[in-house]
Amino acid sequence: MNTLVIIPSRLSATRLPGKPLLKINGLSIITHVFKNAQKANIGEVIVATEDQEIVDNVKQNGGQVILTKNTHKTGTDRIYEALQKIDNSNIDLVMNLQGDEPLMNVEDIRNLRNQMIKNESGFGTLASIITKKKFFQDQNIVKVMTKKNLDTSNFPEALNFMRKVDEQNEKIYHHLGIYCYKKEVLKKFITLDQSSNEIKNRLEQLRALDNNIEINVALAKFSPIGVDTEEDFVAIKKIMEYKSK
């Protein structure tokens, strides 16, 4: 099945403005993300952004990029516009990889695609085991509750996504910023109105569950830190600089 990876990115993040162009080892975060996606070798990789500065930076570093409108409410709306701007007639699966996760493991990216194909799923994502109790209360770390315990071979249904969990549960995992959709499921999803649940929790995947669109979850071997805050950036910078020595 032909897969297209689209990475939504914008400069106006509320908690850390300008983060896609912050540099680690001389390259912007968005460049690290698209180069990582290229390493997964599952299909063409395109960045979708509303900012000319990101367009220039991605092109300068050898990536493909599409300039989108600046009125999108979600990253999924942005990737759908980008999909419409190219010839997508031969595309079966669209992967939405968040532009602020430069440490997303390449094998986990491949595994999500493989599970989608194997299970003929319409909408999938990744989650990892929560290793620290404090993560359950941390609202910056999105959690997912699954129907069955995750293991390396299964792809169970998500029951709910949440930012805060009052009690630990073995079927609650750390949700990672990556989605894969069959093209027709993505098309259906973006035509739906934002649900009140989605707006209240600031989690667009709840729109799918609220409209009875099933989301399957694969177990990720690694749990990357996303860049949401200055502290995240400093932590990721240290990890990536250490790895490159």
C-alpha positions as CSV (number, residue, x, y, z in Angstrom):
1,M,0.0,0.0,0.0
2,N,1.4,3.4,-1.0
3,T,2.0,5.6,2.1
4,L,2.5,9.4,2.2
5,V,4.0,10.9,5.3
6,I,2.8,14.5,6.0
7,I,4.3,16.6,8.9
8,P,2.2,19.5,10.0
9,S,4.3,22.4,11.4
10,R,3.7,26.0,12.4
11,L,5.6,28.7,14.3
12,S,2.8,30.0,16.5
13,A,2.8,27.3,19.2
14,T,1.4,28.8,22.4
15,R,3.9,27.3,24.8
16,L,7.1,27.5,22.8
17,P,6.7,29.9,19.9
18,G,9.1,29.4,17.0
19,K,10.0,25.8,18.1
20,P,10.1,24.2,14.6
21,L,13.1,26.4,13.7
22,L,15.0,25.9,17.0
23,K,18.3,24.3,16.2
24,I,19.9,21.1,17.5
25,N,23.3,20.0,16.1
26,G,23.0,22.8,13.5
27,L,19.7,21.7,12.1
28,S,16.1,22.9,12.9
29,I,13.7,20.6,14.8
30,I,11.5,20.3,11.7
31,T,14.5,19.2,9.6
32,H,15.3,16.5,12.1
33,V,11.7,15.3,12.0
34,F,11.5,15.0,8.2
35,K,14.9,13.4,7.9
36,N,13.9,10.9,10.5
37,A,10.7,10.1,8.6
38,Q,12.7,9.7,5.4
39,K,14.9,7.1,7.2
40,A,11.8,5.0,7.9
41,N,11.6,4.6,4.1
42,I,7.8,3.9,4.0
43,G,6.9,6.5,1.4
44,E,7.3,10.1,0.3
45,V,7.7,12.8,3.1
46,I,6.1,16.3,2.9
47,V,6.0,19.1,5.5
48,A,2.8,21.1,5.6
49,T,3.0,24.6,7.1
50,E,1.4,28.1,7.1
51,D,4.8,29.8,7.6
52,Q,7.1,30.9,4.8
53,E,10.1,30.7,7.2
54,I,9.4,27.0,7.6
55,V,9.0,26.6,3.8
56,D,12.4,28.2,3.3
57,N,14.1,26.2,6.0
58,V,12.8,22.8,4.8
59,K,13.7,23.5,1.2
60,Q,17.2,24.7,2.2
61,N,17.7,21.4,4.0
62,G,16.5,19.3,1.0
63,G,12.9,18.5,2.1
64,Q,9.6,18.8,0.3
65,V,7.1,21.3,1.7
66,I,3.7,22.7,0.9
67,L,2.4,26.1,2.0
68,T,-1.1,25.9,3.5
69,K,-3.7,28.4,4.8
70,N,-3.2,29.9,8.2
71,T,-6.9,29.3,9.3
72,H,-6.7,25.6,10.2
73,K,-8.0,24.7,13.6
74,T,-6.0,21.4,13.7
75,G,-2.9,19.7,12.3
76,T,-5.2,17.2,10.6
77,D,-7.0,19.9,8.6
78,R,-3.6,21.2,7.5
79,I,-2.4,17.8,6.3
80,Y,-5.6,17.3,4.4
81,E,-5.1,20.6,2.5
82,A,-1.6,19.5,1.6
83,L,-2.9,16.1,0.4
84,Q,-5.4,18.0,-1.8
85,K,-2.6,20.0,-3.4
86,I,-0.8,17.1,-4.8
87,D,-1.7,14.2,-7.1
88,N,-2.8,11.7,-4.4
89,S,-4.5,9.2,-6.8
90,N,-2.1,6.4,-5.9
91,I,-2.0,7.1,-2.1
92,D,-3.6,4.5,0.1
93,L,-2.4,5.5,3.6
94,V,-1.6,8.9,5.0
95,M,0.7,9.2,8.0
96,N,0.5,12.3,10.2
97,L,3.8,12.7,12.0
98,Q,3.9,15.6,14.5
99,G,6.5,18.3,13.7
100,D,7.8,18.5,17.3
101,E,8.9,14.9,17.9
102,P,12.4,14.6,16.5
103,L,13.1,11.5,18.6
104,M,10.3,9.3,17.2
105,N,11.8,5.9,16.6
106,V,12.1,4.8,13.0
107,E,11.1,1.2,13.7
108,D,8.0,2.4,15.6
109,I,7.0,4.5,12.5
110,R,7.4,1.4,10.3
111,N,5.5,-0.8,12.8
112,L,2.5,1.5,12.7
113,R,2.3,1.3,9.0
114,N,2.7,-2.5,9.0
115,Q,0.0,-2.9,11.6
116,M,-2.4,-0.7,9.5
117,I,-1.8,-3.0,6.5
118,K,-1.9,-6.3,8.3
119,N,-5.1,-5.5,10.2
120,E,-6.7,-3.5,7.3
121,S,-7.3,-0.7,9.9
122,G,-8.8,2.7,8.9
123,F,-7.1,4.8,11.6
124,G,-4.2,3.9,13.8
125,T,-1.7,5.4,16.3
126,L,1.1,4.5,18.7
127,A,1.4,4.4,22.5
128,S,4.2,3.4,24.9
129,I,4.3,2.0,28.4
130,I,4.2,4.7,31.1
131,T,7.3,4.4,33.2
132,K,6.8,7.2,35.8
133,K,3.8,7.6,38.1
134,K,3.9,11.4,37.8
135,F,3.1,11.1,34.1
136,F,-0.5,10.0,34.9
137,Q,-1.1,13.5,36.4
138,D,1.0,15.5,33.8
139,Q,-1.5,17.1,31.5
140,N,1.2,17.7,28.8
141,I,1.4,13.9,28.4
142,V,-1.6,12.5,26.6
143,K,-2.8,9.1,27.7
144,V,-4.8,6.5,25.8
145,M,-6.9,3.7,27.3
146,T,-7.1,0.6,25.2
147,K,-9.6,-2.3,25.1
148,K,-6.8,-4.9,25.6
149,N,-3.3,-4.7,27.1
150,L,-0.8,-3.7,24.4
151,D,1.9,-6.1,23.2
152,T,4.2,-6.1,20.2
153,S,1.8,-8.2,18.1
154,N,-1.6,-6.7,18.7
155,F,-3.5,-3.6,17.5
156,P,-6.4,-3.1,19.9
157,E,-9.1,-0.4,19.8
158,A,-8.7,2.8,21.8
159,L,-11.5,3.4,24.3
160,N,-10.5,7.0,25.3
161,F,-7.8,9.6,25.2
162,M,-7.2,11.9,28.2
163,R,-4.7,14.4,29.6
164,K,-5.1,13.5,33.3
165,V,-5.7,10.2,35.0
166,D,-6.9,9.9,38.6
167,E,-5.9,6.3,39.1
168,Q,-3.4,4.1,37.4
169,N,-4.7,1.4,35.1
170,E,-2.6,-1.2,33.2
171,K,-4.5,-0.5,30.0
172,I,-3.5,3.2,30.1
173,Y,-0.5,4.2,28.0
174,H,1.4,7.2,26.9
175,H,-0.1,8.3,23.5
176,L,2.5,9.4,20.9
177,G,2.1,12.1,18.3
178,I,1.6,10.1,15.2
179,Y,-1.4,8.9,13.3
180,C,-2.0,6.8,10.2
181,Y,-5.3,6.9,8.2
182,K,-6.7,5.2,5.1
183,K,-7.2,8.1,2.7
184,E,-11.0,7.8,2.8
185,V,-11.1,7.8,6.6
186,L,-9.0,11.0,6.8
187,K,-11.4,12.6,4.3
188,K,-14.4,11.6,6.4
189,F,-12.7,12.8,9.6
190,I,-12.0,16.3,8.5
191,T,-15.6,16.8,7.3
192,L,-16.8,16.3,10.9
193,D,-17.4,19.3,13.2
194,Q,-15.1,19.6,16.2
195,S,-16.8,17.8,19.1
196,S,-17.3,19.5,22.5
197,N,-15.2,16.7,24.0
198,E,-12.3,17.5,21.6
199,I,-12.5,21.3,22.3
200,K,-12.7,20.8,26.1
201,N,-9.7,18.4,26.2
202,R,-7.7,19.9,23.3
203,L,-7.4,16.5,21.7
204,E,-8.6,16.2,18.1
205,Q,-8.6,12.3,18.2
206,L,-11.6,12.5,20.5
207,R,-13.6,13.8,17.4
208,A,-13.1,10.4,15.8
209,L,-14.2,8.4,18.9
210,D,-17.2,10.7,19.3
211,N,-18.3,9.9,15.8
212,N,-17.7,6.1,16.1
213,I,-14.6,6.1,14.0
214,E,-12.4,3.3,15.5
215,I,-8.8,4.1,16.3
216,N,-6.4,1.1,16.8
217,V,-3.2,1.4,18.9
218,A,0.1,-0.3,18.4
219,L,2.8,-0.6,21.1
220,A,5.8,1.6,20.5
221,K,9.2,0.3,21.8
222,F,10.4,3.8,22.6
223,S,8.8,6.8,24.3
224,P,10.1,10.0,22.7
225,I,9.8,13.4,24.4
226,G,7.9,15.9,22.3
227,V,9.0,19.5,22.3
228,D,6.2,21.4,24.2
229,T,8.2,23.6,26.5
230,E,11.7,25.2,26.9
231,E,12.5,22.4,29.4
232,D,11.6,19.7,26.8
233,F,13.8,21.5,24.2
234,V,16.8,21.5,26.6
235,A,16.3,17.8,27.4
236,I,16.0,16.7,23.8
237,K,19.0,18.9,22.7
238,K,21.1,17.1,25.3
239,I,20.0,13.7,24.2
240,M,20.6,14.4,20.5
241,E,23.9,16.1,21.0
242,Y,25.1,13.2,23.1
243,K,24.0,10.7,20.4
244,S,25.8,12.6,17.7
245,K,29.2,12.5,19.4
